[in-house]
């Protein structure tokens, strides 16, 4: 007579990145703030739970991360559970077998980890201007705010406003250093600068971000 099977055939669904704990430094603080939804959003949320259609993600809470470099607010989905045990932070989801919850599991953990690093150590991005006559210069506008003036091969200079929560320096005319506690805003400003002259593959000129490289092509000679 065959014995009983003592193991389960159901696969345990987990996220390798999302299930990894985050260590909170002593200089940083984390606080969860619930968000109040309007009546229409609450009705839609209740209807989505009853039906089996395409799921929607509702941002019903915010994570406030504070540190010596500043403060960052991060939106968190309704099915994400953030737990804290001393300096250890864990991320869980309500139903890990659902695809959209698994996809947000690791994403939320990565964003939270980046924000903790940002408020304690800060994020840095270096933008390099490669080309003859390419240069950047910091200027002040009439209202006292900073803007970046770019000379990248056009007949006029391109102006890029600098957000208040970011620090931009130009140590040399062909280097721009962007610093801030929010990694998304740092990279977004770098992308705004890069769009004026994307790297081209024939002469290797353009605006490069960090360690970005491009493979050069040979010219077609007829």
DAQUIWO-V574483 format. One record per pair of residues at least 6 apart in sequence whose ideal C-beta (glycine too) atoms are under 8 Angstrom apart, sorted by the first residue. I is the first residue (numbers start at 1). GAP is how many residues later the second one is. If there is no record, write none. Layout:
# DAQUIWO-V574483
i=I gap=GAP
i=I gap=GAP
This chain:
# DAQUIWO-V574483
i=13 gap=83
i=13 gap=84
i=13 gap=89
i=14 gap=82
i=15 gap=81
i=15 gap=87
i=15 gap=90
i=15 gap=91
i=15 gap=94
i=16 gap=90
i=17 gap=88
i=17 gap=89
i=17 gap=92
i=17 gap=93
i=18 gap=73
i=18 gap=75
i=18 gap=84
i=18 gap=87
i=18 gap=88
i=18 gap=90
i=18 gap=91
i=19 gap=71
i=19 gap=72
i=19 gap=86
i=20 gap=89
i=21 gap=67
i=21 gap=68
i=21 gap=69
i=22 gap=66
i=22 gap=67
i=22 gap=68
i=22 gap=69
i=22 gap=87
i=22 gap=90
i=22 gap=91
i=22 gap=94
i=23 gap=64
i=23 gap=65
i=23 gap=66
i=24 gap=6
i=24 gap=60
i=24 gap=63
i=24 gap=64
i=24 gap=65
i=24 gap=92
i=25 gap=42
i=25 gap=62
i=25 gap=91
i=25 gap=95
i=26 gap=61
i=27 gap=40
i=27 gap=41
i=27 gap=93
i=28 gap=37
i=28 gap=38
i=28 gap=39
i=28 gap=88
i=28 gap=91
i=28 gap=92
i=29 gap=36
i=29 gap=37
i=29 gap=38
i=30 gap=33
i=30 gap=34
i=30 gap=35
i=30 gap=52
i=30 gap=54
i=30 gap=59
i=30 gap=86
i=31 gap=32
i=31 gap=33
i=31 gap=35
i=32 gap=29
i=32 gap=30
i=32 gap=31
i=32 gap=32
i=32 gap=44
i=32 gap=50
i=33 gap=28
i=33 gap=29
i=33 gap=30
i=33 gap=31
i=34 gap=26
i=34 gap=27
i=34 gap=28
i=35 gap=24
i=35 gap=25
i=35 gap=26
i=35 gap=27
i=37 gap=8
i=37 gap=21
i=37 gap=23
i=41 gap=17
i=44 gap=12
i=45 gap=11
i=45 gap=13
i=45 gap=33
i=48 gap=7
i=48 gap=8
i=55 gap=43
i=55 gap=45
i=57 gap=20
i=57 gap=21
i=57 gap=43
i=57 gap=47
i=58 gap=19
i=58 gap=20
i=59 gap=16
i=59 gap=17
i=59 gap=18
i=59 gap=19
i=60 gap=16
i=60 gap=17
i=60 gap=18
i=61 gap=14
i=61 gap=15
i=61 gap=17
i=61 gap=19
i=62 gap=11
i=62 gap=12
i=62 gap=13
i=62 gap=14
i=63 gap=10
i=63 gap=11
i=63 gap=13
i=63 gap=19
i=63 gap=49
i=63 gap=52
i=64 gap=7
i=64 gap=8
i=64 gap=9
i=64 gap=10
i=65 gap=6
i=65 gap=7
i=65 gap=9
i=65 gap=47
i=65 gap=50
i=65 gap=51
i=65 gap=53
i=65 gap=54
i=66 gap=53
i=67 gap=49
i=67 gap=51
i=67 gap=52
i=67 gap=53
i=67 gap=114
i=68 gap=51
i=68 gap=52
i=69 gap=49
i=69 gap=50
i=69 gap=51
i=69 gap=52
i=69 gap=53
i=69 gap=112
i=70 gap=48
i=70 gap=49
i=70 gap=95
i=70 gap=110
i=70 gap=111
i=71 gap=48
i=71 gap=110
i=72 gap=43
i=72 gap=46
i=72 gap=47
i=72 gap=109
i=72 gap=110
i=74 gap=37
i=74 gap=38
i=74 gap=41
i=76 gap=6
i=76 gap=32
i=77 gap=27
i=77 gap=31
i=79 gap=14
i=79 gap=15
i=79 gap=16
i=79 gap=22
i=79 gap=25
i=80 gap=11
i=80 gap=12
i=80 gap=13
i=80 gap=24
i=80 gap=25
i=80 gap=28
i=81 gap=10
i=81 gap=11
i=81 gap=12
i=81 gap=13
i=82 gap=7
i=82 gap=8
i=82 gap=9
i=82 gap=30
i=83 gap=6
i=83 gap=7
i=83 gap=8
i=83 gap=9
i=84 gap=6
i=89 gap=23
i=91 gap=14
i=91 gap=17
i=91 gap=18
i=91 gap=21
i=93 gap=8
i=93 gap=9
i=93 gap=11
i=93 gap=12
i=94 gap=7
i=95 gap=6
i=96 gap=6
i=96 gap=9
i=114 gap=9
i=114 gap=69
i=115 gap=66
i=115 gap=67
i=115 gap=68
i=117 gap=6
i=117 gap=66
i=118 gap=62
i=118 gap=63
i=118 gap=64
i=118 gap=65
i=119 gap=62
i=122 gap=57
i=122 gap=58
i=122 gap=59
i=123 gap=56
i=123 gap=57
i=123 gap=58
i=123 gap=59
i=123 gap=60
i=123 gap=63
i=124 gap=53
i=124 gap=54
i=124 gap=55
i=124 gap=62
i=125 gap=52
i=125 gap=53
i=125 gap=54
i=125 gap=61
i=125 gap=62
i=125 gap=64
i=125 gap=65
i=125 gap=84
i=125 gap=85
i=126 gap=49
i=126 gap=50
i=126 gap=51
i=126 gap=52
i=126 gap=83
i=126 gap=84
i=127 gap=9
i=127 gap=48
i=127 gap=49
i=127 gap=50
i=127 gap=51
i=127 gap=63
i=127 gap=66
i=127 gap=67
i=127 gap=80
i=127 gap=81
i=127 gap=82
i=128 gap=46
i=128 gap=47
i=128 gap=79
i=128 gap=80
i=128 gap=81
i=129 gap=6
i=129 gap=7
i=129 gap=21
i=129 gap=23
i=129 gap=44
i=129 gap=45
i=129 gap=46
i=129 gap=47
i=129 gap=68
i=129 gap=78
i=130 gap=44
i=130 gap=69
i=130 gap=74
i=130 gap=75
i=130 gap=76
i=130 gap=77
i=130 gap=78
i=131 gap=21
i=131 gap=22
i=131 gap=66
i=131 gap=74
i=131 gap=75
i=132 gap=73
i=133 gap=18
i=133 gap=20
i=134 gap=17
i=134 gap=18
i=134 gap=19
i=134 gap=40
i=134 gap=63
i=134 gap=71
i=134 gap=73
i=135 gap=15
i=135 gap=16
i=135 gap=38
i=135 gap=39
i=136 gap=12
i=136 gap=13
i=136 gap=14
i=136 gap=15
i=136 gap=34
i=136 gap=37
i=136 gap=38
i=136 gap=39
i=136 gap=40
i=137 gap=11
i=137 gap=12
i=137 gap=14
i=137 gap=33
i=137 gap=36
i=138 gap=8
i=138 gap=9
i=138 gap=10
i=138 gap=11
i=138 gap=24
i=138 gap=30
i=138 gap=31
i=138 gap=32
i=139 gap=7
i=139 gap=8
i=139 gap=9
i=139 gap=10
i=139 gap=20
i=140 gap=6
i=140 gap=7
i=141 gap=6
i=141 gap=20
i=145 gap=16
i=145 gap=17
i=145 gap=19
i=146 gap=15
i=146 gap=16
i=146 gap=22
i=147 gap=12
i=147 gap=13
i=147 gap=14
i=147 gap=15
i=148 gap=11
i=148 gap=12
i=148 gap=13
i=148 gap=14
i=148 gap=20
i=148 gap=22
i=148 gap=28
i=148 gap=45
i=149 gap=8
i=149 gap=9
i=149 gap=10
i=150 gap=7
i=150 gap=8
i=150 gap=9
i=150 gap=10
i=150 gap=43
i=150 gap=46
i=151 gap=6
i=152 gap=6
i=152 gap=44
i=152 gap=45
i=152 gap=55
i=153 gap=44
i=153 gap=52
i=154 gap=42
i=158 gap=38
i=160 gap=29
i=160 gap=32
i=160 gap=33
i=162 gap=6
i=162 gap=27
i=163 gap=22
i=163 gap=26
i=165 gap=15
i=165 gap=16
i=165 gap=17
i=165 gap=20
i=166 gap=12
i=166 gap=13
i=166 gap=14
i=166 gap=19
i=166 gap=20
i=166 gap=23
i=167 gap=11
i=167 gap=12
i=167 gap=13
i=168 gap=8
i=168 gap=9
i=168 gap=10
i=168 gap=11
i=168 gap=21
i=169 gap=7
i=169 gap=8
i=169 gap=10
i=170 gap=6
i=170 gap=7
i=171 gap=6
i=176 gap=17
i=178 gap=8
i=178 gap=11
i=178 gap=12
i=179 gap=7
i=180 gap=6
i=187 gap=22
i=190 gap=19
i=191 gap=18
i=193 gap=14
i=194 gap=12
i=194 gap=13
i=194 gap=14
i=194 gap=15
i=196 gap=11
i=197 gap=8
i=197 gap=9
i=197 gap=10
i=198 gap=8
i=198 gap=9
i=199 gap=6
i=199 gap=7
i=199 gap=8
i=199 gap=9
i=199 gap=13
i=199 gap=15
i=200 gap=6
i=200 gap=14
i=201 gap=13
i=201 gap=14
i=201 gap=15
i=201 gap=16
i=202 gap=14
i=202 gap=15
i=202 gap=17
i=204 gap=10
i=204 gap=12
i=206 gap=8
i=208 gap=6
